[in-house]
Amino acid sequence: MKHPRRHPSRVVIKVGSALLVDSGGKLREGWLATLAADIAQLRKDGAQVLLVSSGAIALGRAILGLPAAALKLDESQAAAAVGQIELGRAWSQALAAHNLVAGQILLTLRDTEGAQSRRSYLNARDTLERLLTFGAVPVVNENDTIATSEIRYGDNDRLAARVATMVEADRLILLSDIDGLYTAPPADNPSATLIPVVNTITPEIEAIAGSAGSALSRGGMKTKVEAARIAVQAGTEMVIASGKRDHPIAAIANGKAHTLFQAQRNGGHTSARKTWIAGQLETTGSVTLDAGAARALRKGNSLLPAGVTAVGGDFQRGDAISIHGSDGAVLGRGLAGYSATETRLIAGARSEDIEERLGYAGRPALVHRDDMALVASGS
């Protein structure tokens, strides 16, 4: 059945190993071509598209002739190193057939868990945003060549959710070997029925999610529901749909069976992000503003270096800093676009003078308005 929704302007599509690679380790080129055609249609419809793609280890295993048994960590890393080249080539060629350019991004858990490494988070986000600005299709995968058990996702469902929230996607689509969330595992229970819409992820929804993945993937329905929780809390709706059919994205639009997890619309992406900045990050420095800059922030503008009169602490780009008015009152918090050393160099400078003071071209905002949470006026 179809579910009415607004047209998404930014879509993240996650593709698992079992869909891209057959049991013999061969790329499913014909299927990939149909998915590339769907992506091209999304682009024609005005949407920006990002991909989160597994498959590097599966492809590399076959190329290196490694056994079908479980691989040791160093064997998996070697397989990933070989397979990632093949995976990138496959996506590049499939998208090039529609005059689309692919850009490869390899991430680890630390790169997208903003509270753990905000600089990496901001750098990854900026790169993705710039690729989208250039009209490219970012292809994201976990960096399996260096990821260990301590810093890995373990499946790309969670990675896809983090990427979707990082870029404030409207929709996340997880292509799976099943067409949605069922009331029970359909392979074991013939009376199981598809749940077409999940408005809220309740304990009951969590309880019916399975945990076993396929032979080629590390994920399962449990990881998909966990991914949904990450996505919907940040204002991104999520769809689980079958990737076993050709043109899987078009099939969703044409009403083929799928499960839609409704996004929480209480303020959307920006509200969730600002809540995180306001209450979950420790500050490592501060800036004090003149009256004009303080008024500009209240009007919704970004914080420019020109309005900074004092800098405190020893912070780095991406760290949380407190923002104060000329009377010392806290105006809010934000993620710094420059280090403390750089901020001291450009404090009071107009945007056109930043490059001269730093010796290199910089960004105009010290704290972008999307990376800032202000204290309510009068509080």
KAHU-V126674 format. One record per residue. N is the residue number from 0. RES is the residue in three letters. PHI is phi in whole degrees, 0 to 359 (999 if undefined). Layout:
# KAHU-V126674
N_RES_PHI / N_RES_PHI
This chain:
# KAHU-V126674
0_MET_999 / 1_LYS_266 / 2_HIS_239 / 3_PRO_296 / 4_ARG_200 / 5_ARG_289 / 6_HIS_290 / 7_PRO_287 / 8_SER_259 / 9_ARG_217 / 10_VAL_236 / 11_VAL_251 / 12_ILE_242 / 13_LYS_257 / 14_VAL_238 / 15_GLY_272 / 16_SER_301 / 17_ALA_294 / 18_LEU_274 / 19_LEU_277 / 20_VAL_235 / 21_ASP_280 / 22_SER_296 / 23_GLY_268 / 24_GLY_86 / 25_LYS_265 / 26_LEU_293 / 27_ARG_273 / 28_GLU_297 / 29_GLY_298 / 30_TRP_296 / 31_LEU_300 / 32_ALA_297 / 33_THR_289 / 34_LEU_293 / 35_ALA_299 / 36_ALA_294 / 37_ASP_297 / 38_ILE_297 / 39_ALA_299 / 40_GLN_291 / 41_LEU_302 / 42_ARG_296 / 43_LYS_296 / 44_ASP_280 / 45_GLY_100 / 46_ALA_267 / 47_GLN_272 / 48_VAL_232 / 49_LEU_237 / 50_LEU_244 / 51_VAL_242 / 52_SER_238 / 53_SER_276 / 54_GLY_121 / 55_ALA_296 / 56_ILE_294 / 57_ALA_298 / 58_LEU_290 / 59_GLY_295 / 60_ARG_302 / 61_ALA_292 / 62_ILE_296 / 63_LEU_277 / 64_GLY_71 / 65_LEU_281 / 66_PRO_291 / 67_ALA_285 / 68_ALA_293 / 69_ALA_303 / 70_LEU_266 / 71_LYS_289 / 72_LEU_303 / 73_ASP_292 / 74_GLU_290 / 75_SER_297 / 76_GLN_295 / 77_ALA_294 / 78_ALA_298 / 79_ALA_296 / 80_ALA_298 / 81_VAL_284 / 82_GLY_290 / 83_GLN_296 / 84_ILE_296 / 85_GLU_293 / 86_LEU_296 / 87_GLY_298 / 88_ARG_299 / 89_ALA_299 / 90_TRP_293 / 91_SER_300 / 92_GLN_290 / 93_ALA_296 / 94_LEU_284 / 95_ALA_298 / 96_ALA_298 / 97_HIS_244 / 98_ASN_60 / 99_LEU_249 / 100_VAL_257 / 101_ALA_262 / 102_GLY_232 / 103_GLN_269 / 104_ILE_230 / 105_LEU_248 / 106_LEU_234 / 107_THR_242 / 108_LEU_307 / 109_ARG_294 / 110_ASP_284 / 111_THR_243 / 112_GLU_275 / 113_GLY_307 / 114_ALA_290 / 115_GLN_270 / 116_SER_210 / 117_ARG_293 / 118_ARG_294 / 119_SER_297 / 120_TYR_300 / 121_LEU_294 / 122_ASN_296 / 123_ALA_296 / 124_ARG_298 / 125_ASP_296 / 126_THR_295 / 127_LEU_298 / 128_GLU_297 / 129_ARG_292 / 130_LEU_299 / 131_LEU_295 / 132_THR_299 / 133_PHE_282 / 134_GLY_86 / 135_ALA_277 / 136_VAL_251 / 137_PRO_294 / 138_VAL_245 / 139_VAL_255 / 140_ASN_216 / 141_GLU_291 / 142_ASN_280 / 143_ASP_292 / 144_THR_287 / 145_ILE_236 / 146_ALA_290 / 147_THR_248 / 148_SER_299 / 149_GLU_283 / 150_ILE_235 / 151_ARG_254 / 152_TYR_285 / 153_GLY_93 / 154_ASP_200 / 155_ASN_272 / 156_ASP_295 / 157_ARG_294 / 158_LEU_301 / 159_ALA_298 / 160_ALA_295 / 161_ARG_294 / 162_VAL_296 / 163_ALA_299 / 164_THR_286 / 165_MET_299 / 166_VAL_262 / 167_GLU_56 / 168_ALA_292 / 169_ASP_282 / 170_ARG_215 / 171_LEU_244 / 172_ILE_245 / 173_LEU_260 / 174_LEU_277 / 175_SER_229 / 176_ASP_271 / 177_ILE_225 / 178_ASP_270 / 179_GLY_152 / 180_LEU_269 / 181_TYR_252 / 182_THR_293 / 183_ALA_200 / 184_PRO_303 / 185_PRO_295 / 186_ALA_290 / 187_ASP_259 / 188_ASN_227 / 189_PRO_300 / 190_SER_271 / 191_ALA_297 / 192_THR_239 / 193_LEU_288 / 194_ILE_264 / 195_PRO_288 / 196_VAL_222 / 197_VAL_245 / 198_ASN_280 / 199_THR_217 / 200_ILE_275 / 201_THR_265 / 202_PRO_303 / 203_GLU_293 / 204_ILE_297 / 205_GLU_297 / 206_ALA_292 / 207_ILE_273 / 208_ALA_284 / 209_GLY_285 / 210_SER_232 / 211_ALA_276 / 212_GLY_261 / 213_SER_278 / 214_ALA_294 / 215_LEU_260 / 216_SER_241 / 217_ARG_259 / 218_GLY_262 / 219_GLY_195 / 220_MET_296 / 221_LYS_299 / 222_THR_293 / 223_LYS_289 / 224_VAL_292 / 225_GLU_297 / 226_ALA_296 / 227_ALA_299 / 228_ARG_299 / 229_ILE_299 / 230_ALA_292 / 231_VAL_291 / 232_GLN_294 / 233_ALA_263 / 234_GLY_91 / 235_THR_253 / 236_GLU_283 / 237_MET_230 / 238_VAL_237 / 239_ILE_254 / 240_ALA_215 / 241_SER_288 / 242_GLY_255 / 243_LYS_281 / 244_ARG_266 / 245_ASP_291 / 246_HIS_48 / 247_PRO_293 / 248_ILE_285 / 249_ALA_299 / 250_ALA_298 / 251_ILE_297 / 252_ALA_297 / 253_ASN_271 / 254_GLY_92 / 255_LYS_296 / 256_ALA_303 / 257_HIS_194 / 258_THR_244 / 259_LEU_254 / 260_PHE_263 / 261_GLN_291 / 262_ALA_286 / 263_GLN_282 / 264_ARG_259 / 265_ASN_279 / 266_GLY_103 / 267_GLY_72 / 268_HIS_304 / 269_THR_297 / 270_SER_298 / 271_ALA_297 / 272_ARG_294 / 273_LYS_293 / 274_THR_297 / 275_TRP_299 / 276_ILE_295 / 277_ALA_290 / 278_GLY_239 / 279_GLN_243 / 280_LEU_242 / 281_GLU_275 / 282_THR_276 / 283_THR_242 / 284_GLY_189 / 285_SER_205 / 286_VAL_225 / 287_THR_245 / 288_LEU_245 / 289_ASP_279 / 290_ALA_298 / 291_GLY_295 / 292_ALA_293 / 293_ALA_298 / 294_ARG_296 / 295_ALA_297 / 296_LEU_296 / 297_ARG_296 / 298_LYS_273 / 299_GLY_97 / 300_ASN_273 / 301_SER_286 / 302_LEU_271 / 303_LEU_261 / 304_PRO_302 / 305_ALA_302 / 306_GLY_268 / 307_VAL_273 / 308_THR_251 / 309_ALA_205 / 310_VAL_230 / 311_GLY_236 / 312_GLY_88 / 313_ASP_230 / 314_PHE_255 / 315_GLN_246 / 316_ARG_303 / 317_GLY_95 / 318_ASP_286 / 319_ALA_278 / 320_ILE_232 / 321_SER_269 / 322_ILE_244 / 323_HIS_240 / 324_GLY_278 / 325_SER_296 / 326_ASP_270 / 327_GLY_90 / 328_ALA_293 / 329_VAL_284 / 330_LEU_268 / 331_GLY_166 / 332_ARG_227 / 333_GLY_198 / 334_LEU_267 / 335_ALA_290 / 336_GLY_273 / 337_TYR_223 / 338_SER_286 / 339_ALA_298 / 340_THR_299 / 341_GLU_294 / 342_THR_298 / 343_ARG_295 / 344_LEU_289 / 345_ILE_255 / 346_ALA_304 / 347_GLY_85 / 348_ALA_276 / 349_ARG_288 / 350_SER_304 / 351_GLU_287 / 352_ASP_259 / 353_ILE_298 / 354_GLU_299 / 355_GLU_295 / 356_ARG_286 / 357_LEU_274 / 358_GLY_90 / 359_TYR_203 / 360_ALA_289 / 361_GLY_238 / 362_ARG_273 / 363_PRO_290 / 364_ALA_262 / 365_LEU_285 / 366_VAL_225 / 367_HIS_289 / 368_ARG_300 / 369_ASP_286 / 370_ASP_254 / 371_MET_225 / 372_ALA_235 / 373_LEU_266 / 374_VAL_286 / 375_ALA_302 / 376_SER_302 / 377_GLY_88 / 378_SER_268
